[in-house]
Amino acid sequence: MNLTEFNRSDLCEHFSCPERSVSSAVYILLYMCAAAVVLLTVCGNLLIIISVLHFKQLHTPTNMLVLSLAVSDFLVGALVMPPVFIWTIESCWLFDTVYCICLMITSFILVNLSIYTIALIAVDRYLALSNPFFYTNTISTRMMCTVVYLNWCLSLVYNTIPYYFNGSLQTPVICPGECLVFLTGFLFAIDLIFSFIFPLSVIIILYSLVFLIAKKHATAIRELNNHTRPQTQKITSHSMKSERKAAKVLGILVAVFLACLLPYFIYSLLGSVMELQTDFFQKFGILLYLNSTINPVIYALFYPWFRRCIKLIITLQIFQRDSALINVFSRS
C-alpha cells in the first residue's frame, strides 16, 4: 500500500511547507475536531474490545474477527491519527525521518490487517450461511483465535520485511516537510496485488454469494411462515433470520470499508500517470483512517446487544460479580 515510482531527483520539487493561511480561531477549531475524532475512535473501539472480551455470550468465532478489527481500529486512532492530523493541519511534517518511517510502517500494517480481517469476515459469513452444519461443527472460537493470530503475524512480517532489508531495496525518499515513503514500481505492483486486488476480489465474490444465499433463506422463511410448523422448524427459521441479519450488518461494514478504501488505492494507481498531489494522498489517507471511527457507530446503530454492552460498561455494572454471564441479547 504505497506510492508508485517517481523520478527521485524531481520528486521533492512538488513539496514544500506553505505558510499557514487560516485564522487562529479556525486553527484551534481544526485541532478540536481532530481531537474529537481521535477520542471517538479510541473510545468507540475500546467499548467493542471490552464488550467482546468481557461477556462470555459474545465469545463466538465471528466476534473474534470483530475483536481483531476493533483492536486494529483502536491502534489506528491511538497511534496513526494524531500525527497524521497534525501533519494535515500544519501542512508540514514537523517530526523526524525515523518517526515518519515508523508511522508509515505502522499504518501499512494496520490497514493491511483490517483489509484481511474484512476478507476473513466475508469467508466466515459465507461458510456460516452456505454450510451451517459444517460451520457449527468445525469452526470453533479457539480455531478462529488461531486464524486471527496468524493474520496479525503475517501482516506484521509482510509489511516490515521490505524496510528491514532496506539495504537491498531502494532507499525510501523522505522529502523535507513531508512524510511519504516511495517504493519501486516492482514493489508497488506486488503490494497492490497482495494488499488490495486479492483481498478485494475475495470480499466482493464471497459477499455476492452471501447475499444470494441470504435471498434464498428469505424465500425459505416466507414459505415456512405460510404453513403450520413444528417447533424444530420455528427454531430453524429463527436461526436463519439471525444469520441473515448478521450478514446484512457485516455487509454494511464491508461496504463502508470499501468506500473509504477505494479512493486511496485508485489514486495510488493513477499516481504513475498524473502529477503527484500530496494533499490528495493526505485526504484519501484520512478518509481511510476515518473508517476506524465509523465502525463502532455501525455497531451502535445496528446491534442492540452492543448498545446494551455500552450501558453496562458506562454504569460500571461489569465490575459486579458474574457480570460476564449477563445476557446481552435480552431486551430487558
N, C-alpha and C positions, 0 to 999 in steps of 0.2 A: 504494500500500500504506500507507494511513494511516487515521486515525480519522475518523469522520463528524462532522458539525457539531453543536456543542452551544451552550448559552447561555453566552456569553463572560463575563457578569457573575457567574454562579454556578459556573462551571467549577472554579475553583481551590479552592472550598469543600470539595471532596471530597478534596483532597490536603494532606498535612502530613508532617512528618518525625517519626515516633514515636521514643520513647526505645528504646534497644537493650534487649531483654529476654532475651538469651541470655548464657550464661556465657562467660568469656574462652576456655576450652578449646574450646567449640563454635564460637566466633567464629574462632579460629585454624584449626580443622578445616575450616570453610567456605572460608576463603581457600586452604588447601592443596588442597582438592578442586577449587576454581576454577582454581588454577594448573595442576593436573594435566590438567584438561580442555583448557585453552588450549595446554599443551605438546603433548598428544596430537594436537590439531587441527593445530597448526602443523607438527609433525614428520611426522605421517602424510601430510598433503597435500604436504609438501616432498618426501617419498620418491616420491610419484606423479609430481610435476613433474620431478624428476631422472631417474626411470626413462624417462619418455616422451621427454624431450629428449635423453638420452644414447644410448640403444640404438636403432640405426637400424631394427632389426626392428619396433620399436613405432611407427614413423613412418607410421601409417595414417590415413585420413580420420576413422574413428570415434575413434581415440585423440587426435586434435586437439580433439575435443569433450570428451573425458575430461580432457585437459590444461587446457582452459578452465575446466571445473568445478572442478578441483583448485586452480587459481590463485585463483578467487573464494572457495573454501572456506578457502584459506590466508590470504587477506586478512581474511575474517571472523574467523578465530582470532587474527590479529595485531592488527587494528585495532578490531574491534567487541566481541568477547567481553570483554576486560579491563575497559573502563569499564562495560559492562552488568552484569558480575558484581559490581563494586564498588558500583554503584547498588543492586543487589538485596540484597547482604549488609548494606549500611549502611542500607537502607530510606530512602535520601535521595540526591538528586543533589547531589554535592559540587563539581561543576565549573561553569563559567560558561555563559551562554546561547549564546555563539558556538560553543563546543565541542559543546554539545548539538545545535545545528542541523547542524554538520559531521558529527557522529556519525549523526544520523538520515538525512541525505542519503547518506552512505557505505553505511549498512546497506540503504537502499532500492535503491541502485544494485546492490549485490552480490546481494541476494535476487532482484531483478528479473532480473539477469543469470543467476543459477542457474536460475530458472524457465524462461527462454527457451532456455538450454542444454539442459535436460532435454527441452524440446519439440523441439529440433533433433536430439537423440539419438533421439527417437521417429521423426522423419522419416527419419533416417539408417537406422535398423533396418528401417523399412517398405520403403524403396527397395531395401535390400540383399537382403531376403527376397522381395519381390514381383516384382522385376525385376533379378536378379543380373547379367545381361549388360549392361544399361543402366548399372547402378551401377558395375560394374568399368571400363567404357569411358568413363564420363562423370565420375564423382565422383573427383577426384584429391585428394591431400594438399594441394597448393597451393590448389585451389579451396576446400577446407574451411577452410584458414587464412584465406582472404579472408572467408568466411562468419563465422568466429569474430571476426575484426577488426571487421566491420560490426556484429555483435551487441554487442560491447563499446562501440563508438561510439554506437549507438542507445540503449543503456541509460544511458550517461553523459549524453547530451543530454536524453533523456526525463525523467530524474529530477532534473536541475539547472535546467531552464528555469523551472519554477514558482517556484523560490526566487530565481533570477537576476532575474526580472521581478516581484519581490515587491511593488513599488510599486503595480502594477495589480491585485494579488490581496489577499486578506485577510491581514493580518499574523499570523504564527504566534503561538500562545499558548504561552508557557513559564511554567508555574506554579512558584512557589518550591518548591524541594526535589524537583522532578520534571523529567523530560526527555521530554515528549510534545508533538509538533508536530501541530496541528489544522488541517485544511483545510476549505473549504466543502463542502457536500453535493454540489455540481456537480462539483468537482474529485475528490472521493472516488468518485463514480459513474464518471467517466471512468477513473480509476486502477484501479478494481475490474474494469472490463471488460478493459483492456489488460494489467493485471498479473496477473490471476487467471482470469477467466472464459474469455477467448480461449485463452491457452496451456494451461489445464487441459483445455478441450474438445479441443484438438489432441492432447494427451498421451493422454487416455482413448480417443478414437476410433482413433488410429493404433496404440496398443498393443493394443487389442482386435483390430484387423485383423492385427497382427503375430502374436498368439498363435493366431489362426485359421489363418494361413499356416503357422506352425510345426507345428501339429497335422497339417496336410496333408503337410508334409515328413516328419513322423514316420511317417505311414502309408506314404508312398512308400519310406522307408528300410526299413521292415519287409518290404515287397514285394520290394525288391531283395535283402534278406538271405535270402529264401526261394528264390532262384534262383542258379544259377551265372552270374557276371557277368564281363565283360571288365574289364580294368584301368581303362578310362575310367569305367565305372560305379562302380567302387570309389572312384575319386577324387571323383566327383560326390557319392557317399554321405558321404564324409569331410567334404567342403566343406559339405554341408547340415547335418551334425551340428555343425560348428563354428559356423555361423551361428545354429543353434537355441540352442546353449549361450550364445553372446554375447547373444542376445535374452533368454534366461532371466535371466542375471546382471544385465543392464541393466534388466530388468523389476523385479527385486528393488530395484535402486537407485531406480527411479521410485516404487515402492510405498512405500518408506521415506520418500522425499522428500515424497510427498503426505500421509503420516501425520503428518509434522512440520509441514507447511504448513497443512493444513485447519483445525486449531483456531484459529490466529491469524486467518485470514480469516473464519471463521464468527463468531467473537466480534466482529470488526470490523463485520460486517454487522449483528449484533444490538445493537451499541452505540447505535443510534438509538432503540431501543425498550426499553432497560433502563438501569438506573443504571450509570454508568461505574465500573469497578473497576480501578484502576491495577495492583494486584497480579496480576490475571489477564493483563493485557497483558504484564507483565514475564515471567510464567511461560510464556505461549504464545510470546513472543518468544524466550526462551531455548531452548524446545523447537525452534523453527525454526532457531536458530543451531546447535543440537546436531547437526543433520543434517550439518553440515560436519565434525563429529567422527566420525560413523558411516560416512560414505562410504569412507574408507581401510580401515576394518575390513571392509567388504563386499568390497573388492578382495582383501584379505589372506585372507579365508575362501574365496572362490570362484575366484580367479585364481592358479594355480600359478606363472605367469610373474612375477606381482608379488612373490610370496614369494622367488623366485629373485633378482629385482632387488634386494630388500631385503638379501639375503645378500651380493650383490656390492658394494652400496654400503657396508654396515656394515664389511665386511672390506677396504674401500678398493681392491678389485680394479678399480674403474672408472678408476683412475689409471694402470693398466697400458696398454701400447701396444696399439692395436687392440681395446681392451675394448668399444668401441661396436659391434663386429661380433659379439660373443658371442651365441650362440643361446640366448635366454632361455626358449624353449619346450622346450628339451632337458630330459629327465628326469634326466640325469646330474649 
